Amino acid sequence: MNGFKFHVQWFVVNVAVGVPNRLAVRTTVVSGTTSALDDLIARLPHSEALAWVRHGEGLVGWGEAARLVLPGGEDRFTRAREWLASVFGAATVEDPLGVPGSGPVAFGSFSFDPKSGDSVLIVPRVVLGRRDGHAWYTTIGGHSEPLALMRPPSAPSEVRWADGEVDASRHMRAVAAAVERIRAGHLSKVVLARDLLAAADSPIDTRVLLRRLADRFPSCYTFACAGLVGATPELLVRRMGGHVESLVLAGTIAREAGDDTSAATLFASAKDREEHSYAADMVRAALAPLCQELTVPDEPELLRLSNLIHLATPVRGRLREERSVLDVVAALHPTPAVAGTPTDSALDLIRELETMDRGRYAGPVGWIDARGDGEWGIALRCAQVEGARARLYAGGGIVAGSDPDAELAETQTKFRAMRDAIDG
C-alpha cells in the first residue's frame, strides 16, 4: 500500500456513549427557505460530515446520537433495519412537517462484499433538510443553534499521488484474465476495480470535496458518510411511501465538450448495450416480486454528465406491501452494474482477480427515516478519507468484447472527478 495504511475496527455500538436509550427528536420548520437553508453544504460545521445532496436539495448532518457498525454478513441490511426500528421506535418525536427526511434520520454506507465488515449507520444529532419547497432542521437532545454559520474549511494542499493495491498493469492483467473466463463460458460479466492513493500535508476537509463535487456534478448525488465521500450518478433506490424508483447505469464513454459523436458511439456499442442489459434485467427481476406495478423501458436512454455519458434505464414501481427502503436495497445489491452476472460467480472472480477489499466502494450509500422512506445510491466516483490521506476507487464492467487498454482508460476517466475534487 506504499506506506498508506487504512485501519478499521469491526464492532457494534448500539447507542453512542453518553446518550440515553430513548432519543428525544424535534423537527423545526424553517421559513424563508431561499435564505435560511439555501446552501446545505455551507452549513456543515466540521469535516466529520454526513451528506446527501442533489441540485441543492437533500440532507446534511453532523454529530452522533447513535451508531451501528456491522461486521459483514448477508443479513447486514436486515440487521440494520431491525436496529433502526428499535432506536426510532423508542424515540419521542416531534415532527410537525412529516415529509420524507424529517424526524429522525440515519445516514448509512454498506460494504460492497458481504464478507467485508465495513458497514455503518449513523443517527446524527443535527440534520438540515431541504426538499420540494420545504426546509427544516432536526435535533436530538439539546444542541446549539444549528443554522449558525461556522468557520470556512481549508482546501487540501501539497497533494502527492501514488498507486494503490491495484496498479495499472495489475488491473490490465485482471481484465485480460476475466475476458478469458467469460469467453470460456464461466460467467457473462464481471466488474473489476482499482484504487489510487492521495496524501496531503494536513487533514483533508471533506466539506471542500463535497463543495467541489456538488458544484461540478449537480445532477449527481453528492454524499458523505463515515469518511466515504463522492458524487454518484447511480440511484439504487428511492422509496417515498409506497412508490420506488431506481436508475440503472451501465455502459460508459468519456464526454468531449460540444461533441455528440461520443453519445452516438455509446448508444450503438454492442459491448455497452450488452453490459447494460444485464444490469437492467437484474433490477427488473429483483423488483418484480416486491411490486404490484413496475415500469421498465425496453430501450436505455443517455445520461450526460459533465465528463461522462452513461446508458441509463429509469425504473419505477409501486410496492406490493409495506417495506422499508432497506428491504429494497437488500433485494437489489449487488447489481450487475457493480458486480457482474451471475452474481455469485462474479463475486468469486472479483475476490480472485481484484485482490483488494473494496470496503464500502460500490456498496449502497444513502439515508433512511423512521417511516422507512429514503434514498440510496451506489458509492461510485468516491474516496475513503482518513486524516490527510484518501483512497480513490474506479472500475468498469468486463464482458467478452472488453479490451484491457480501453478498460484502463475508463478507470482513469472515472478517477478524474475525485482527483479534481482533491487537487482543486
C-alpha positions in Angstrom: 0.0 0.0 0.0 3.0 2.3 -0.4 3.0 3.3 3.2 -0.6 4.5 3.2 -2.5 2.4 5.8 -6.2 2.3 6.5 -7.1 0.9 9.9 -10.7 -0.3 10.5 -12.1 -1.9 13.7 -15.2 -4.1 13.4 -17.6 -3.7 16.3 -21.2 -2.9 17.1 -22.3 0.2 19.1 -26.0 0.3 19.9 -26.1 3.9 21.1 -23.3 6.4 21.3 -21.6 6.9 24.6 -23.5 9.2 27.0 -26.7 9.2 25.0 -29.9 7.9 26.7 -31.6 4.9 25.1 -34.7 6.9 24.5 -33.9 9.7 22.0 -35.7 13.0 22.1 -36.2 14.2 18.5 -37.5 17.5 17.4 -38.0 18.8 13.8 -38.5 22.6 13.3 -39.8 24.1 10.1 -37.6 26.8 8.6 -39.4 29.7 6.9 -37.8 31.8 4.2 -36.1 28.8 2.7 -34.2 30.8 0.0 -32.1 32.5 2.6 -32.0 30.2 5.7 -31.1 26.9 4.0 -30.0 28.0 0.6 -26.8 26.1 0.8 -26.8 22.9 2.8 -23.1 22.0 2.4 -22.1 25.5 3.6 -23.8 24.9 6.9 -21.7 21.9 7.9 -19.6 23.0 10.9 -16.7 20.5 10.7 -15.2 17.9 8.5 -17.0 14.9 10.0 -19.9 15.5 7.6 -22.9 13.5 6.7 -24.5 14.5 3.4 -26.8 13.5 0.6 -27.4 16.5 -1.8 -28.5 16.8 -5.4 -29.4 20.1 -7.2 -29.1 21.9 -3.8 -31.7 19.7 -2.1 -31.4 16.8 0.3 -30.0 16.3 3.8 -26.8 17.1 5.7 -26.0 16.2 9.3 -23.4 16.1 12.0 -22.8 14.7 15.5 -23.7 11.2 16.6 -26.7 10.3 18.7 -26.3 6.6 17.7 -24.1 4.5 15.6 -24.1 0.9 14.3 -21.1 -0.8 12.8 -21.7 -4.2 11.3 -19.1 -7.0 10.9 -20.4 -8.2 7.5 -22.8 -10.9 6.6 -25.6 -11.5 4.0 -28.1 -10.3 6.6 -26.5 -6.9 7.2 -29.4 -5.0 5.7 -31.9 -6.8 7.8 -29.9 -6.3 11.0 -29.5 -2.6 10.2 -33.3 -2.2 9.6 -34.1 -4.0 12.9 -31.6 -1.9 14.8 -33.1 1.3 13.4 -36.6 0.1 14.2 -35.6 -0.3 17.9 -33.8 3.1 18.0 -36.5 5.0 16.2 -39.4 3.1 17.8 -38.2 4.1 21.3 -37.7 7.7 20.4 -40.0 10.6 21.4 -40.5 12.5 18.1 -42.0 16.0 17.5 -42.3 16.3 13.7 -44.9 18.8 12.5 -43.7 18.5 8.9 -43.9 14.8 8.3 -42.2 14.7 4.9 -39.5 12.2 3.8 -36.3 13.1 5.6 -37.9 14.9 8.5 -38.0 13.5 12.0 -35.2 11.1 13.0 -32.9 10.0 10.1 -29.9 7.7 9.8 -27.2 8.1 7.1 -25.6 4.8 6.1 -23.0 3.2 3.9 -22.7 -0.6 3.4 -19.9 -2.8 2.3 -19.8 -4.0 -1.3 -19.0 -7.6 -0.3 -20.9 -9.3 2.5 -17.6 -10.8 3.6 -16.3 -7.3 4.3 -17.0 -5.8 7.8 -17.3 -2.2 6.8 -21.0 -1.2 7.1 -22.1 1.7 9.2 -25.3 3.6 10.2 -25.2 6.9 11.9 -28.1 8.8 13.5 -26.8 12.4 13.6 -27.6 14.9 16.4 -28.4 17.6 13.8 -29.9 17.2 10.4 -30.7 20.1 7.9 -33.1 19.3 5.1 -34.5 20.9 2.0 -36.9 19.4 -0.5 -39.8 20.4 -2.7 -40.2 23.9 -1.2 -39.8 22.7 2.4 -36.9 23.4 4.7 -36.3 22.1 8.2 -33.8 21.2 10.9 -34.0 18.2 13.2 -32.2 18.0 16.6 -31.7 15.1 19.0 -31.3 16.3 22.6 -30.1 19.8 23.5 -27.9 21.5 20.8 -26.7 24.9 19.9 -28.3 26.9 17.1 -27.9 24.6 14.0 -28.2 27.4 11.5 -25.3 29.4 12.7 -22.6 29.8 10.1 -19.2 28.3 11.0 -15.6 28.8 10.1 -15.0 28.0 6.4 -13.0 24.9 5.6 -9.5 24.9 4.1 -8.6 23.2 0.8 -6.0 20.3 0.6 -2.5 21.3 -0.3 0.7 19.6 -1.3 -1.2 16.6 -2.5 1.0 13.6 -3.5 -0.4 10.7 -5.6 0.7 7.0 -5.6 -0.5 3.7 -6.9 -2.8 1.7 -4.7 -3.0 -2.0 -4.2 -4.2 -2.5 -7.8 -1.9 -0.5 -10.2 -2.4 -0.1 -13.9 -0.5 -3.2 -15.0 -2.2 -5.4 -12.4 -5.6 -4.1 -13.5 -5.0 -4.8 -17.1 -3.8 -8.4 -16.3 -7.0 -8.9 -14.3 -9.2 -7.6 -17.2 -7.4 -10.0 -19.6 -7.9 -12.9 -17.3 -11.6 -12.0 -16.8 -12.2 -11.9 -20.6 -10.7 -15.4 -20.9 -13.1 -16.7 -18.2 -16.1 -15.0 -19.8 -15.3 -16.4 -23.3 -14.9 -19.8 -21.7 -18.5 -19.6 -20.5 -17.8 -19.3 -16.8 -19.9 -16.1 -16.5 -21.3 -13.2 -18.6 -19.9 -10.1 -17.0 -17.7 -9.1 -14.1 -16.9 -5.6 -12.8 -13.2 -5.0 -11.8 -11.9 -2.0 -10.0 -8.6 -0.5 -8.9 -7.5 2.1 -6.4 -5.4 5.3 -6.2 -3.9 6.9 -3.1 -3.5 10.6 -2.2 -1.7 12.2 0.7 -1.9 15.9 1.7 0.2 17.8 4.1 -2.7 18.2 6.6 -6.1 16.5 7.2 -8.4 16.6 4.2 -11.6 18.5 4.9 -14.5 16.6 3.4 -16.5 19.8 3.1 -14.2 21.0 0.4 -14.7 17.8 -1.5 -18.4 18.0 -1.1 -18.5 21.6 -2.2 -16.4 21.0 -5.4 -18.3 17.8 -6.3 -21.8 19.4 -5.8 -20.8 22.4 -7.9 -19.3 20.4 -10.7 -21.8 17.5 -10.8 -25.1 19.0 -9.6 -27.2 16.2 -11.2 -25.3 13.5 -9.2 -25.9 12.6 -5.6 -23.1 14.1 -3.6 -22.7 12.1 -0.4 -20.6 11.7 2.7 -20.8 9.0 5.4 -18.1 8.0 7.9 -15.3 9.4 5.7 -16.6 8.0 2.4 -17.1 11.0 0.1 -18.2 11.1 -3.5 -20.8 12.0 -6.2 -22.6 9.1 -7.7 -24.8 9.3 -10.8 -26.5 6.0 -9.9 -29.7 5.9 -7.8 -30.0 2.4 -6.5 -33.5 3.1 -5.0 -35.7 5.9 -3.8 -38.6 4.9 -1.6 -41.3 7.5 -0.9 -44.4 6.0 0.6 -45.4 3.0 -1.5 -43.5 4.1 -4.6 -40.0 3.2 -5.6 -37.6 4.4 -8.2 -34.2 3.2 -9.5 -31.8 4.4 -12.2 -29.8 1.6 -13.8 -26.4 2.8 -15.2 -24.1 0.5 -17.1 -22.1 1.4 -20.3 -19.9 4.5 -20.2 -17.9 6.7 -22.5 -15.9 9.9 -22.0 -17.7 13.0 -23.0 -16.0 15.6 -25.1 -17.4 19.2 -24.9 -19.7 20.0 -27.8 -19.3 16.6 -29.4 -22.3 14.4 -30.0 -20.3 11.6 -31.6 -19.5 10.1 -28.2 -23.2 9.7 -27.4 -23.9 8.1 -30.7 -20.9 5.7 -30.4 -22.0 4.6 -26.9 -25.7 4.1 -27.9 -24.6 1.9 -30.9 -21.9 -0.1 -28.9 -22.9 -3.7 -28.8 -20.5 -4.3 -25.9 -22.0 -1.5 -23.8 -25.6 -2.4 -24.7 -24.9 -6.0 -23.6 -23.4 -4.8 -20.4 -26.4 -2.5 -19.7 -28.9 -5.2 -20.5 -27.5 -7.4 -17.8 -28.0 -4.7 -15.2 -31.5 -3.6 -16.3 -32.7 -7.2 -16.5 -31.5 -7.9 -13.0 -33.2 -4.9 -11.5 -36.4 -5.9 -13.1 -36.1 -9.4 -11.8 -35.3 -8.2 -8.2 -38.1 -5.6 -8.0 -40.9 -7.6 -9.7 -41.7 -9.8 -6.6 -41.8 -6.7 -4.4 -44.0 -4.5 -6.7 -47.6 -4.8 -7.9 -46.8 -2.3 -10.6 -43.4 -2.0 -12.4 -42.3 0.1 -15.4 -39.0 -0.7 -17.1 -38.4 0.9 -20.6 -37.3 -1.5 -23.4 -34.6 0.8 -24.6 -32.0 2.7 -22.5 -31.5 6.4 -22.6 -28.4 8.6 -22.4 -27.4 10.3 -19.2 -25.0 13.1 -19.9 -22.7 14.3 -17.1 -20.0 17.0 -17.5 -17.3 14.4 -18.1 -19.1 11.1 -18.9 -22.1 9.7 -20.8 -23.9 6.6 -19.4 -26.5 4.3 -20.8 -29.4 4.7 -18.3 -32.7 2.9 -17.7 -35.2 4.6 -15.2 -37.3 2.0 -13.3 -40.5 2.9 -11.4 -42.8 0.8 -9.3 -45.4 0.6 -6.6 -44.7 -1.7 -3.7 -47.0 -4.7 -3.1 -46.8 -4.3 0.7 -45.2 -2.1 3.3 -41.5 -2.4 3.1 -38.6 -0.3 4.3 -36.2 1.2 1.8 -33.5 -1.1 3.3 -35.6 -4.1 2.3 -35.5 -2.9 -1.3 -31.7 -2.2 -1.1 -31.2 -5.8 0.1 -33.1 -7.1 -2.9 -31.1 -5.1 -5.4 -27.5 -5.2 -4.1 -25.2 -6.0 -5.7 -26.5 -5.2 -9.2 -24.6 -6.4 -12.3 -23.6 -2.7 -12.8 -21.1 -3.1 -9.9 -20.6 -6.9 -9.6 -21.5 -8.8 -12.7 -23.6 -11.7 -13.7 -24.3 -14.3 -12.5 -23.8 -12.6 -9.2 -22.2 -15.4 -7.1 -19.7 -16.2 -10.0 -18.9 -12.5 -10.4 -18.2 -12.0 -6.7 -15.9 -15.0 -6.6 -14.0 -13.8 -9.6 -13.7 -10.3 -8.1 -12.2 -11.7 -5.0 -9.8 -13.8 -7.0 -8.6 -11.2 -9.6 -9.1 -7.8 -7.9 -7.0 -8.7 -4.9 -8.2 -5.8 -2.7 -11.0 -5.2 -0.3 -13.3 -2.6 -1.8 -14.7 -1.7 1.6 -17.8 0.5 1.0 -16.8 1.4 -2.6 -19.6 0.2 -4.9 -21.8 -0.5 -1.9 -25.2 1.2 -1.1 -24.9 4.7 0.5 -27.8 7.0 1.5 -30.3 7.7 4.2 -33.5 6.3 5.8 -36.0 7.9 8.1 -38.4 6.5 10.7 -41.1 5.9 8.1 -38.9 3.7 6.0 -38.5 6.3 3.3 -35.1 7.1 1.9 -32.7 7.4 -1.0 -29.8 5.1 -1.6 -27.2 5.3 -4.3 -24.2 3.2 -5.3 -21.0 4.6 -3.9 -19.1 5.4 -7.1 -16.8 8.3 -8.0 -15.7 8.3 -4.4 -12.8 8.2 -1.9 -12.3 7.0 1.6 -10.8 9.9 3.5 -8.8 9.3 6.7 -7.0 12.3 8.1 -4.5 13.6 5.5 -4.9 10.5 3.2 -7.6 9.4 0.7 -8.1 6.2 -1.2 -9.9 6.6 -4.5 -11.7 3.8 -6.4 -12.8 3.3 -10.0 -13.9 0.3 -12.1 -15.7 -0.9 -15.2 -17.8 -3.8 -16.5 -15.9 -6.5 -18.3 -17.7 -8.6 -21.0 -16.5 -10.9 -23.8 -15.6 -7.9 -26.0 -13.7 -5.9 -23.4 -10.2 -4.6 -24.2 -7.7 -4.1 -21.3 -6.3 -0.8 -22.7 -9.8 0.6 -23.1 -10.9 -0.6 -19.6 -7.8 1.1 -18.0 -8.6 4.3 -19.8 -12.2 4.1 -18.5 -10.9 3.9 -14.9 -8.6 6.8 -15.5 -11.6 8.9 -16.7 -13.7 7.8 -13.7 -10.9 8.8 -11.3 -10.9 12.3 -12.6 -13.9 13.5 -10.6 -12.4 12.8 -7.2 -8.8 13.7 -8.3 -10.0 17.1 -9.4 -12.0 17.5 -6.1 -8.9 16.9 -4.1 -6.5 18.8 -6.3 -8.9 21.7 -6.8 
